């Protein structure tokens, strides 16, 4: 095998796969370097297994909203079957299935730890301890992903907490689960485990609310749903320390304000830390090309790393910190691949058109800025809202369908710049909003996009009517 390629991609998660495939389809010789499994975090330890574990509880909750179906829902979830389906969806943490795609694309897979070693050069530490040096004629793409952030709480690391991998790869449901963090990962897995059978679930949040990066009403609605299901939510709560016996057993979380339990302590059989993620930039050799590896890699609108002469180094996905979401990393992979192939590209979506879904029940789906973010950016926005459950399509879905639909309209341009939808199973509403935002569709034209009856998408009609059309 030659050690010289047109393009070298470090990291075979979804962004790296897309960039490598795009370049290979364009006729370039591509090497793909991966330290673990082809398919990356999303396929084996994040998006796919977590949504698979969420799904059984969602289906039962949806059935219980429908008279006739509700009466058929008896007994409890088959936890073993749920875990078995998770194993199936992750191919039992084997990437052999992905190898057919790699081979079909003619991509050279190099297993090992890849690091930059100078201009257009990548040194790979091989599993047997050896080293292989690769050089790129055109470009190197960093797609190294991110790693869980563990807060510097005394005793936390020593208590062997779950991160997303521990939670999505578990084989048992803990009777008592404590979750540190109220972002999407913490919220999704808290509810998933409650519905899988955890008797006590407590979410501890330093800030004022759940889902702090979304509209305030979204966090309030999710918290109300959690509390109705028996999930405790402690906001404005600091963790002072954590302890667990080295031999195992329960974990004790001591709170800084003493507001929970005797002596201000929470006891769980497992502790999930969902306090965000950090771009995996340390130890990837950025210093060999004159860069600092202390934070996300800064890139331009073509995904080229800033500060590197010659424009040969690209960074996509979580490693650049723009929008740490799988679909955004794949988008960046397409752009970077096209740029390497010599096509004219410019990153638009990462700068105001980022779609995102939190798969709780109610779901929280949004694109673009929040109202507060838009106003801070100087955009004169008008907010229009309607109830998710206020259209016929929602009534067809079952009883007690609730939630909020919101549009942010740029008054100067009369286009939608942001949207948020909350409610059961509303994720399929999101792409229409993403198209409207990305396409800058004038409201007068959007008025002629007629929603089918009876679907929940009729909320679009209600929103435009609320605006005054």
N, C-alpha and C positions, 0 to 999 in steps of 0.2 A: 504494500500500500504506500502511495506517495504521502509525504508529510507536507505537501504544499497543495493548497486549495484556493479557489476563488474567494470563498466566504467561510468563516469559522463562527459558529454560534455556540456560546457557552450557556447551557441551560436548556433542557428539553421539556420544559413545561409548555402549556398552550402557546404563550407568546413566541418562545423559541421554535416550537414546531411549525408555527405559521410562517415565521420569517424564513426558516430553512426550506420549507416546502415551496414558498413563493420564489425563492432564488433558484431552487432546483428546477422548478417548472419553467423558469426563464433560461434554462440551459447552462447554469453555473455549476461548478463542482463545489459541493458543500460538505463540511464536516460539522457534526453535531456532538458536543461534549456534554455528558451527563454524569453526575456523581451518584444518583440514586436510580429512579425509575423514569423511563420515557413516558411522558404524560404529566409529570410534575405534581405539585401539591394539590392542585384542584382535583385531579382525577382520582387520587388515592387517599387524601387526608383532609379534604376541605369541601368544595362545592358538591361533588358527586355523592360521597358517603353521607354528608350532613343532610342534604335534601332527601336522600333515600330514607334516612331515619326519621325525618320530619313527616314524610308522606303518610304513613299509616294513621297517625293521629289526626292529620288534616282530613283524611277521607272519613273517619268516624265522626269528626265534628261536623263535616258537611252533611252527612247522612242524618245526624240528629236534628238538623234544622228543617228536615223535610218530613211532614206527617206521612205516615205510611212506611217510609224507610226507617224512621226513628224507632218504630216498634220492632224492627228486625235487628237492631243493634243490641246485642246482649253479650254478656261475658266481658272478657278483657282482651287486650291485644296479645297476639302470639309473639312474644318477644324473640324467641328463638328464630322464628320465621323472618322477623324484621332484620335481625342481625345476619341471617343467611342471605337475604336479598342484598344487604349492604356488601357482603363478601362477594356476591355475584357481580354487583355493579363495579366493584374495584378489582375484579379478576383475582380476588384473594391476594392483592398486592403483588401481582406479577405483571410485567410489561411485555410478555411474549406476544400478546395480541397486537401490540403497537409495532412490533418489529416488521410485520408484513408491510405496513405503510412506509416505514423507513427504507426497506428494501425496494419497494415499488418506485419510490422517488429517486433511488440511486444515491441516497445520502450515506456518507460514511459515519457510523456511530462510534465514538470513542468514549468508552466508559472510564471515568476517573474524575479527579478534581481539577478543573481548569482555572488557570490564572494567567493574566497578562504578563508577558515577559519582555516588553519593549514594543517598538513599532510593528504592528501587524503580526505579532508573534504571541502564541499561546503555549504555555508549558502545562502538560497534563500529568498529574501524579496518578499513576496507574494502580489498580487494586493490588498488584503483586509487589508494590513498592518501587517499581521502576518509574521512569519518566519518558514521555514522548513530547517532542517539540513540534508544533504545527506552525506554519506560516501561511498568511493570507495574501493573495494577490490584490484583492479589492477591499475587503472589509472584515472586521470582527464585530460581532453583535453580542452585547452583554444582555443576557436574559436570566440572570441569577436568582431572581425572585426575592423573597423576604423571609424573615424568621420571626417567631413569636417574641414579643417584648415581655420580659419578666420584671416587674417593678422591684426596686431595691427595698423590699419589706423584710425586716429581720426574720429569718427562719423560713421564708417562703420557698426559696430554691431547694433548701434541704428537706422540705416537706414533700418533695416529689409530686408536685401538682400536675394535673392534666393540663396540656395545652390543646389546641384543636386536634392534634394527632391522637392524644390520649382519649379524647372524648369520642371522636369518630371511629376509632379503632377498638373501642371497648367490647368486651364479651359479656359483661354483666351490667345490670342497671343498679346503680347505688341507691340504697334506701334514702339516704340524705345527701343532697348535692348543694354545695355552696359555689356560687359563680361570682368571680370578681370581674366586673366590667359590664356595662350596659349598652355596648355597641351591637352591630348585627350578629356577630358570632356568639356573644354571650346570650343575647335574647333568643336566638334561634335554638341553641342547644339547651337552654334552660327549659323552654317549653317542650322541646322534643323529649327530654328525659322525664319531665313531669307526665307527659302523655304515655310514655313507655312504661311508667310504673313507679318512678321515684315518689316516695311518700312526702318528703320535704324538699323543696327547692327554694333557695334564697339567693336573690341577686343583690349584690352590694355595688353601689355606684358612688363615686366621689362627687360627681356633679349633681345638678338639680333634677335631671330627668334621664329617662332612657333615650337612646338614639339621639344624642345631642347634635349630630350633624344634619338632622332632618328638621322639618317644621315642628314647633312645640306641640301642636295638637297630635302629631303622630306618636310621640313618646307617651303622651297622656292616655291615648286610646289603647296602646299596647299595655301600659301599666294596669289600666282598668281591667283588661282582658286577663292579664296574668293573675291579678288578685282574685278575680272571679273563679279562676281555676285552682286557686290555692297556692300560687307562687308568691312568696313574699318579696317585696322590693324595698330595699333600704337606700334612699338617696341621701346625698350630702353626708356620706359616711366614709371615714378613713379607716384603713386597716393598720393597726399598730404593730402586730406581729402574728406569726403563724408557727405552729409546732405540730409535729407528728413523731411518734416513737420511731427510731431507726428500724425497728423490727416490723413496722407496719401498724395497721389499725387506723382508727379514726383520726381526722385532722381537726385541730382547734384553731379558730380564727379569732383573735382578740381585736375588738374594734376600738378605735381611738376615742369615741365619745360615750362608750358604755351604754348604748341604747338597746342592745339586743341580748336578752337572756341574762342569767346570773353572772355578774362580774363583767358584763359586756362581751360575752363570748358566743360564737357560733360553732357548732360541732357538726361535721359532715363526714360521710364515709369517703367522699371524694371532693376535691377542690379543683374547679376549672378556672384557670387564669385566661381571661379574654380581654387583655388590656392593650390591644393593638399589635401592630407588627412593625418591624424595622427592615429597611432595604438591606439586602445582603451584599454590602460593599466592602466590608472588612476582609482582608486576606485575598482579594481577587487581583492584586497586582496593579492597582491604579497608580501607585507611586512610580511605577516603571515608565509611565507615560506623563508624569508630571502632575498628577491629580491627587487630591486628598480623599481617602476612603472613609471619612467620618460620617457621611450622610448620603442621601439619595444623589444619584449622578444627574447633573443638570444637562438638559438636551435642548436643541432648537426645534423648530417646527418640522424639520425633516428627521427628527429623532437622532441626530448626530450629537455626540458628546461635545459640550462646549469646552474650549481650552485645549483641544487636541488638533494640531496642525494636520492638514491634508484631508480632513473629513472622512477618515476611514473607520472611525470607532462609533458604534451606535449603542444605545441603551434602551431597552423596551421592557414593559411590564413593571412589576413592583419595584425593580431596582432603580427606576428613575423617579418614583414617588409622585408621579402626576395623578394617577387615578388607580389605586391598587385593587383592581377588579379584573377578573379573568377576561371578560369580554373586551375591556379596554386594552388589556395587554395584547389580545389577538388583533385588535384594530391596529395597534401600534406595530405589530409584527407585519401586517399587510403593508403599512406605509413604509416601514424600513426596508422591506424586501423590494418594493417598487423603487424606492430611492436608490438602492444599490444597483438595480437594473437600469438606472439612468432615466427613470420617469420623473416627471415634475409632480411633487406631492407637497402637501402642507397639512399638518395636524390641526384639525378644527375641533373635533369632538372633545378633546381633553381640556378645551378652553371655553367651557360654558355649556356643553351638551353631553354631560356624563349621565347615562341612565343607571339606576341602581334599584335593587329589590332586596328588602329584608323579608325572609320567608317565615315570618311569624304568622299567627292567626289572631288579629287581623294582619294581613300583609301591609307593608309600607313600600310603595313604589314611587320613585321620583326621578325627574330629569331636570338638569339645569340648576340654577341657584335657588336657595331658599329666599323668602321675602327679605329677611334681614341681610343676607349676603348681597342681594340685588341692590338694596338701598345703599349699603356701604360702598358698592361700586358706582354709585351715582346714577342708577337707572330709575327713572320715574315709573314705577310699576303700580298697576291697579290690581287688586286681589279680588277674584270672584270664586265663590264656593257653592257647592251643592251637596246634598246628602247622597252617599253611595246607594243607600237603600231606597231612594225616592223614585226609582223608575221601575217600570213593569218588569224588566228583565231581572231585577234583583228579587222581586217577589216570586218569580218563577224559580229562583234558586233556593228558596226556602224562607222560613220565618226568621224574624229578628236579624236580618242582614243590616249591618250598620257600618258607618265609616264616613269619610270626608273626601271630596274631590275638589281640588283647587287648581286654578290657573293663575299665573302671573303674566300680565299683559304689559308690554312696554308701550306706554301711552304715546310716546313720540312716534314710534314706527307702526303701532297697532299690529304687533305680532306677539305670539306667545313666546316667552323666554324661559318659563319654568312651569312645572306641573308636579302635583303630588296626589296620589290616590291611596286611600286606605280602605281596608275591608277584606272579607274572605275572598281569596282567589282572584284578586284584581290585577295580577301581574300582566295579563294579556292586554290591559288597557294602556300599558306604558309605551309600547312601540309607536302607537299613533301619536302620542305626545312627543316622542323623540323625533318623529318625522316632521311634525309641525315646527318644533324648535330648530332642528338642524336645517330645514328648508326655508325658515323664516316666512312661513305662509301667512299672507295678510288675512286678518280676521274676516274680511268681506268674502274672500275666496274660501276660507275654511268653513264658512256658513253653508257652503254647497256640498260639503262632505256629509252625506246623509247617513246617520247610523241606522242599522237594521233593527227591526222590531220583532220580538221583544228581547233585546240584549242589554246588558249593563252599559254598553257603550253609548246608550242614549244619554248618559250623564254629560257627554259632550254637547248635546243640544241644550240641556238645562244650563250648562255653564255659559254658553254663548248667549242664551236668552237672558241670563243674569247680568251679562255685560251690557245688554241693551240691543242686541241684534234681533 
